[in-house]
Amino acid sequence: MERIRIAIIGAGNIGTAIAKGLVKSGRFPARDIMLTRRRIPLLEGMREQGFMIEGNNRAAVGKSEVVVIAVEPQQIDGVLEEIAPSLEPDRHIIVSIVTGVSIRQIIHQVGKEVAVVRAMPNTAIAVRESVTCIASDKPDESAIDVTRSIFDAVGKTVVIAEEEMIAATALGACGIAFFLRAIRAASQGGIEIGFNAQNALAIAAQTARGAATLLLAMENHPEYEIDRVTTPRGCTIAGLNQMEHEGFSSAMIKGITVSADRAAKLYERGKLEE
């Protein structure tokens, strides 16, 4: 693959997770990944791992081809204004993982027709198991191809329409927390029935991993695989029916829809708070 130098502007939790995942893939050396954030001392550990650390966002952009914007929605306008002079439309690709900020809004803030791709990964990117949804408004797919080459190294990518990015935020990015909470609940149930905490969590986590792997490998609907586990008057169907009685599915669905509604308003709310 052609050498790609990447600047991650706003290397907090998700930004550093991206950086670590890219290096673990073996396709991107740490020396080609430049990290910035307001509190530079917090990146010392990343510097020790070989990443380039830069205190000036414009300088980082000038030394890269792909610029990943990983700041909070209320910070993006200032960051775009700062780096705009260093952006070259025929050289740079902006990859924004900022919730609720459209491609048109980014181009308007920059004041240049630079290639922009929106991407929404999740924190499993650090272990190369993210699902990353990406979208562009350009008919030319070169920017999408470059972005996909980056995020394919750290999980699976799905190309979607830009109007689906809020849904991607709720289901893919927020969703990892929902599944983690489900695993935690399962482990707590395991403790209730006699396991110690360590074994309960290990069994719950591996069971969740097995369920996900089963669906992805077999490409069956979840209910098909559920039917293979349940038997008449059995313990599995008894547990499932009790969970549904307690609102398990409806709570998960409601959590996702509420997260989507909040995600759609983050950028707007951030501007009101300024």
N, C-alpha and C positions, 0 to 999 in steps of 0.2 A: 504494500500500500504506500502511496506517495506520502511523504512526511507532512504531517499536519501539526502545527503548533497551536495550542489551545490556551486561552486566557479564561479563567473562571473568576468573574467579578462578583464578590460577595461569597467568599468561601467559608460559609458556616457549616451546619450539619449536612445539608444536602450537597452543597458544593464540594466539600471535602470527601463525601461519600462517592461522588462522581469521580473525583481525581483518583481515589484509592482503587476503585473498581476498574478504571481504565488501565492503571498500571498492572493490576493483577491479571488482566487479560493477556498481557505480554505483547500487545500491539502498540502501546503508547508508552515511551519511556518517561520517567518522572521529569527529566530535564526539559521535555517539550511541553510541560504543563505549568502554567504560571498562575499563581493564586494571589488574590488581593482581598482585603477586608479592612474595615475601619480600625479594628484593634489588631494590629500586626503581630504583637507578641504572642497572640493565641495561635499563630501559625508556625511557631518555632519547631514544634514537633513534626510538622510537614516538611519543613526545611531540612531537618535531620534525615528524612526519608528520601531526599534528593529532589524534591519539588522546588521550582523557582518561586521565590516570594518577592512581591513587588508592592511598594507602598503607594505607587502612583498608577491610577487606573488608565490614564492616557498612555503612559509608557508601556503598560502591559498589552494594551490593544496594538500599539505600534510594533510589538515583537511577536504578534500572533496572526493567524489566518481565521480561526474560529473564536468568537467571543461569546462565552456562555454567561448570560446575565442571571444571577441566582440571588438577587436581593429581595427584600420585602416589597409588596406592591406600593407602599407609600414612599419608597426610596428610589423607584426606577426613574422617575422624571429627572431627578437631579443627576443620577448616574449617566443617563443618556445625554443630557446636556453637557456633562463633563467630557465624555469620550467622543462626542460627535466630530470634533476637529481632526481626530486621529483615524476616523473610519474612512476607508477607501472602497467605494461600491464595486470596483472590479477585482477586489482582493478579499474583502472580509465577508464573513457570514455571521450574523447575529443569531444565536440560539437562546431564546428566552424561556426560562422555566418559571416566570413570574405569573402568578394566578390572576386571571381577569383582565389582562392588558392585551389588547388586540394587536395584530400585525400592523394595521393601519395607524394605530395610535403610536406605536414605536417608530415607524417611518416618519410620521409627522413630527415627533419630538426630535429625531435625529436631523431631519431636514434634508435627507439624502435618500435616493432609491437604492439603499443597500439591501442585500438579500436577508430576509428574516424568516426563521423557522421557529414555531412554538413547540416546545417539548415538555412533557409532563412525566418524569420518572418517579420512582419511589425510593425509599432509603435502602431497599434490598439491592440497590445498585452497587453497594460496597462489597457484596458477596456475589456479584454478577448474576443476580436473579431478579432484576427489576423488569417490570413491564413499562415501556416508555411509549406513550402516544405522541406522535409528531404530526404537525400540520403546516402547510404553507399556502399562500394565496397566489403563487406564481405558476404559470403553465410549464416553465422550465424546471425540470426536476433535479437539476444538479445540486442545489442546496439541500434538498431532501436526501439525495444519495449520500452526500457527505455526512449529514447529520445521522442518517441511518447507520453508516459505517462506524460512527462513534458509539452509538447506543446499542448496536448489535453486539459489540464487544462486552457489554455488561448486562445482557439479558435478552429479552425479546422486544421488538419494536412493532408498533401497529400504526399505520398511516391512516389518519382520520380527517374529517372536515374540520375547519377551524371552529365552527359553531358547536362542535362536540367537545371542545377542550374543557369546559366547565364540568361536564359529565366525567371526563377522564380524570380530572382532579379529585372528584368525590369518590369514584369507584377504584381508581388505581393508586393515587397518591395517599388520600385519606384512608382508603380501604385497607392498606396494610395494618394500620392501627386497629381497625375493626376486627380483622382476623387474629391479630395478636391478643386482643381482648377475649376473643372466643377461645383461644388456646389457654389463656390464663384461667378462664372460667372452667374449662374442662379439667385443668390440673387441680383446681380447687375441689371439683367434684371427686377427683381421684383421691385427694387427701381425705375427704369425707368417708370414702369407702375403704380406707385402710392403708394407702400408700404413703410413704414419706414424701416430703415436698419435692426433693430432687428427682426421685423416680416418677412421681406423678407428672412433673413438667416434661421430663424426657419422653415419657410414653405419649403424652398429649401432643407434643410438638412433632414427634415422628409420625404419629397417626395422621395429623393434619398434612404433613408433607406427603405421606403416602396417598392420601385422598386426592390432593392436587395433582400429583404425578400420575395417578390412575386416570383422572379425567383428561389430562393433556396427552397421555400416551394412547389411550383407547378411543378418544374423541367421541365418547358417549355422553348423553345427558345425565346430570347428577341423579335424577330419579331412577334411571336405568340401573345405575350402580347401587343405589339405595335398595331397590327391589331385590337385588342379589344377596343383600345382607339380611333382609327382614324375612321372617317366617311367621305363619299363623300363630297367634297367641304367644309370640316370642318376646324376648327381653328387649330387642332392638326397637321393634314397633311400639312397645310400651313406652320406652324412653322418648322416642320421636314424638309420639302423640302428646306426652306430657309437656315437652318443650314447646310444641305448637300451642297447646292450651295456655302456656305461660307467655306466649307472644314472641317466641324466638324469631321467626321469619319476619313478622311485621315490624319488630324492633330494628332488625338489620336494614330492612327496606327504608324505614323512616329515618334512620341515621344517615343513610346515603343521600336521601332527598334533602334533608336539612343541611348537610354539608355542601351539597351542590348550590343550594340557595345562598348560603353564606359566602361561598367561593365567588359567586357571581357579583357580590357587592363589595369585595375586599378593596379593590382599586378605587372605586367610587368613594367608599368610606374613608380610605386613607387620604384622599384629596380634601375631603371635608374637614378632616382633623388637622390639616396643615395650618 
